[in-house]
Amino acid sequence: MLPVIITIFFSSFLIALSGALMPGPLLTVTLSESSRRGASAGPLMIVGHGILELAMVALLLSGLAPVLMRDDVFVGVSIAGGCILMWMGISMMRELPNMKLEIENHGERKRNLVTTGIVLSLANPYWVIWWASIGLGYIVYSAKFGAAGIISFFLGHIAADLLWYSCVSYGVVRGRHFLTDTGYRRLIGGCALFLVAFAAYFFYSGLDRLV
């Protein structure tokens, strides 16, 4: 049974890594927060992301998948997620004129990154769909091997996210030493524009499914 458990772990790791590498709201905010808060930003975001995913695994095991696949759920998550991302993107743009690389030392109220990881994951309708389809398939297979299979699947999945986002945060921190304040504002401005673009895409996806 041990070889199967190990296989579940590494296959889950590779599939999760392929998803983590794709750009999205979570990655975008990780880039901006890493430049403000340091290398801990990525891991903290994934702690929140992981808490939500653990809850999702429990819900799927209890039979929630058919509900998550409904059109009205997709539309609701898309519209709500679009509103959240639009608000975050516009807020970042409004802060741009006064932003400096030393912003974390200026007494600004800091965003709770664990909570942000939860909110950004929940705001993404395609995250919900992934878990209700691909994720559910993996859970059903892993459950055949009992608790060890489920635990191996989840640990492999979250390990991929943690590895990639830790690398992203570390890379941003290393590159921060070569940034000027102008370059920093351009980085944050680019992240803000991406969030607004994701918001618009989520709005479109939800309205398209609605009609």
Helices and strands as residue ranges (DSSP letters): H 2-20, H 25-37, H 41-61, H 65-68, H 71-95, G 96-98, G 103-105, H 113-122, H 125-130, I 131-135, H 136-143, H 146-176, H 181-210
